[in-house]
Amino acid sequence: FKGLQKKIQKMISPEDEISISEKKRDALIRKRKLLGMQTLSHQYIKIEGIEDRCKILISYGDLLLVGGNNGVYQVEEDETEKIISDLYINNIIADKNNANLFYVCTNSGLFIIEYLDEEWEITEIESLNGEIVSNVLTNDTSIWAGTNDNVFLVDTANLTAEEYFLDNKYSEAVIIKEFNDRIYFLLPSQVLSYSQVQDS
């Protein structure tokens, strides 16, 4: 191998060596320029006012709702305002009929937030206080709320809740879905459907 390398070196003139090294240098400069252009093509800007681990983003008009481990934030351009404080947020769900209304599922219950006259009106569902609420399903008159064990049916007129006990063998979130006007409860080990006739 060394002998072959010496033969190749003898075949290459000093001018060729210079041209090869110049080509390498030019290629390196071009690569650096490209890398420089790539690094300057974008930048990350921290949203001030949020010192939290966030996992939920909901767009609402010109606003952004952010759900984190310590509350719900409203972001508008460069301004941040905390709407709900000191609560672990599991989910933020927009109402089907009212574009200004959202359901905030937390580790301590369920909250309804509504944007009225450039202010957030916050209502706590007191009958779900202390429950780990993971998701909701809504209609015109009621709210189904899924917790780690059971589901609750909340009457929107008086915000009272009725608990429906499920055979949930694991303490994990009950997910509620609707398909073809029928409500389903997704548990870790089974899927149940709700029958309004039997109410069970």
C-alpha positions as CSV (number, residue, x, y, z in Angstrom):
1,F,0.0,0.0,0.0
2,K,2.9,2.4,0.9
3,G,4.5,1.7,-2.5
4,L,1.3,2.5,-4.4
5,Q,1.0,5.7,-2.4
6,K,4.5,6.8,-3.3
7,K,3.9,6.1,-7.0
8,I,0.7,8.2,-6.9
9,Q,2.6,11.1,-5.2
10,K,5.3,10.9,-8.0
11,M,2.6,11.1,-10.6
12,I,1.0,14.3,-9.1
13,S,2.9,17.4,-9.9
14,P,3.3,20.2,-7.2
15,E,0.9,22.3,-9.3
16,D,-1.7,19.5,-9.1
17,E,-1.2,19.3,-5.3
18,I,-1.9,23.1,-5.0
19,S,-5.0,22.9,-7.2
20,I,-6.3,19.9,-5.2
21,S,-5.7,21.7,-1.9
22,E,-7.3,24.9,-3.3
23,K,-10.4,22.9,-4.3
24,K,-10.6,21.4,-0.9
25,R,-10.3,24.9,0.7
26,D,-12.9,26.4,-1.7
27,A,-15.3,23.5,-0.9
28,L,-14.7,24.0,2.8
29,I,-15.4,27.8,2.5
30,R,-18.6,27.1,0.5
31,K,-19.7,24.5,3.2
32,R,-19.1,27.0,6.0
33,K,-21.0,29.7,4.1
34,L,-24.0,27.3,3.6
35,L,-23.9,26.4,7.3
36,G,-23.7,30.0,8.2
37,M,-26.8,30.8,6.0
38,Q,-28.7,27.9,7.6
39,T,-28.0,29.0,11.1
40,L,-29.1,32.6,10.3
41,S,-32.2,31.5,8.4
42,H,-34.3,31.2,11.7
43,Q,-34.1,31.8,15.4
44,Y,-36.0,30.8,18.5
45,I,-37.7,33.5,20.5
46,K,-38.7,32.7,24.1
47,I,-42.3,33.6,25.0
48,E,-41.8,35.7,28.2
49,G,-44.1,35.0,31.1
50,I,-44.1,31.2,30.8
51,E,-41.8,29.3,33.1
52,D,-43.6,26.0,32.9
53,R,-43.5,22.7,31.2
54,C,-46.3,23.1,28.6
55,K,-47.9,20.4,26.5
56,I,-51.2,21.9,25.2
57,L,-51.6,24.6,22.6
58,I,-55.0,25.8,21.4
59,S,-55.5,28.6,18.9
60,Y,-58.3,31.0,19.6
61,G,-58.6,33.9,17.2
62,D,-55.5,36.0,17.6
63,L,-54.8,34.4,21.0
64,L,-53.0,31.2,22.0
65,L,-54.1,29.2,25.0
66,V,-51.2,27.2,26.6
67,G,-51.7,24.4,29.1
68,G,-48.9,23.4,31.4
69,N,-48.0,21.8,34.7
70,N,-48.9,24.9,36.6
71,G,-51.8,26.5,34.9
72,V,-53.3,28.0,31.7
73,Y,-51.8,30.9,29.9
74,Q,-53.1,33.3,27.3
75,V,-50.5,34.5,24.7
76,E,-51.2,37.5,22.5
77,E,-48.3,38.6,20.4
78,D,-45.6,39.3,23.0
79,E,-47.8,39.5,26.0
80,T,-48.6,36.6,28.3
81,E,-51.3,36.4,31.0
82,K,-52.0,33.6,33.4
83,I,-55.7,32.6,33.3
84,I,-55.7,29.6,35.8
85,S,-52.9,29.3,38.4
86,D,-51.3,26.4,40.3
87,L,-53.2,23.6,38.7
88,Y,-51.8,20.7,36.6
89,I,-53.6,20.9,33.2
90,N,-54.5,17.6,31.5
91,N,-56.5,18.9,28.6
92,I,-58.2,22.0,27.1
93,I,-61.2,21.3,24.9
94,A,-63.2,23.8,22.8
95,D,-67.0,23.8,23.1
96,K,-68.7,22.5,19.9
97,N,-71.3,25.3,19.8
98,N,-69.7,28.3,21.6
99,A,-66.4,29.4,20.0
100,N,-65.6,31.5,23.1
101,L,-66.0,28.7,25.6
102,F,-63.4,26.0,26.7
103,Y,-63.3,23.2,29.2
104,V,-60.1,22.9,31.2
105,C,-59.5,19.4,32.6
106,T,-57.1,19.4,35.6
107,N,-55.8,17.1,38.3
108,S,-58.1,18.9,40.7
109,G,-61.4,19.1,38.8
110,L,-63.1,20.7,35.8
111,F,-63.2,24.4,34.9
112,I,-65.2,26.3,32.2
113,I,-63.5,29.4,30.8
114,E,-65.4,31.8,28.6
115,Y,-64.0,34.9,26.8
116,L,-66.4,37.7,27.4
117,D,-65.7,41.4,26.8
118,E,-61.9,40.8,26.5
119,E,-61.9,39.0,29.9
120,W,-61.9,35.4,30.9
121,E,-64.8,34.3,33.1
122,I,-63.9,31.1,35.0
123,T,-66.4,28.7,36.5
124,E,-65.4,25.7,38.5
125,I,-67.6,22.6,38.5
126,E,-67.7,22.2,42.3
127,S,-69.2,18.8,42.1
128,L,-66.0,17.6,40.4
129,N,-63.7,19.3,42.9
130,G,-60.7,17.0,43.6
131,E,-61.3,14.7,40.6
132,I,-58.5,14.0,38.1
133,V,-60.4,15.0,34.9
134,S,-58.8,13.9,31.7
135,N,-61.3,14.8,29.0
136,V,-64.9,15.9,28.3
137,L,-67.6,15.3,25.7
138,T,-70.3,18.0,25.5
139,N,-73.8,18.5,24.0
140,D,-76.5,21.2,24.4
141,T,-77.6,20.2,27.9
142,S,-74.8,18.2,29.5
143,I,-71.1,17.5,29.9
144,W,-69.6,14.0,30.1
145,A,-66.4,14.2,32.1
146,G,-63.9,11.3,32.2
147,T,-61.8,10.8,35.3
148,N,-59.2,8.2,36.4
149,D,-61.9,5.8,37.7
150,N,-65.4,6.7,36.5
151,V,-67.4,9.2,34.4
152,F,-69.6,12.1,35.5
153,L,-72.6,13.5,33.7
154,V,-72.8,17.3,34.4
155,D,-76.1,19.2,33.9
156,T,-75.1,22.5,32.3
157,A,-78.2,24.2,33.7
158,N,-77.3,23.9,37.4
159,L,-73.7,22.3,37.1
160,T,-74.6,19.3,39.3
161,A,-72.9,16.0,38.5
162,E,-74.0,12.4,38.6
163,E,-71.3,9.8,38.8
164,Y,-71.5,6.6,36.7
165,F,-69.4,3.8,38.1
166,L,-67.5,1.7,35.6
167,D,-65.7,-1.6,36.0
168,N,-62.3,0.1,35.6
169,K,-59.7,-2.3,36.9
170,Y,-56.9,0.2,36.4
171,S,-56.7,3.7,37.7
172,E,-56.2,5.4,34.3
173,A,-58.0,8.0,32.4
174,V,-61.4,7.1,31.0
175,I,-61.6,8.5,27.4
176,I,-65.0,9.5,26.1
177,K,-65.8,9.4,22.4
178,E,-69.0,9.8,20.4
179,F,-69.7,7.9,17.2
180,N,-73.0,7.8,15.2
181,D,-74.8,9.6,18.1
182,R,-73.6,7.0,20.6
183,I,-71.3,7.6,23.5
184,Y,-68.4,5.2,24.2
185,F,-66.1,5.0,27.2
186,L,-62.6,3.7,26.5
187,L,-61.0,2.0,29.4
188,P,-57.6,0.4,29.6
189,S,-59.1,-3.1,29.4
190,Q,-62.4,-2.7,27.7
191,V,-64.8,-0.4,25.7
192,L,-68.3,0.4,27.0
193,S,-71.2,2.1,25.3
194,Y,-73.8,4.3,27.0
195,S,-77.4,3.3,26.6
196,Q,-79.8,6.1,27.4
197,V,-82.8,3.8,27.5
198,Q,-81.3,1.6,30.2
199,D,-79.3,4.5,31.7
200,S,-76.3,2.3,32.5
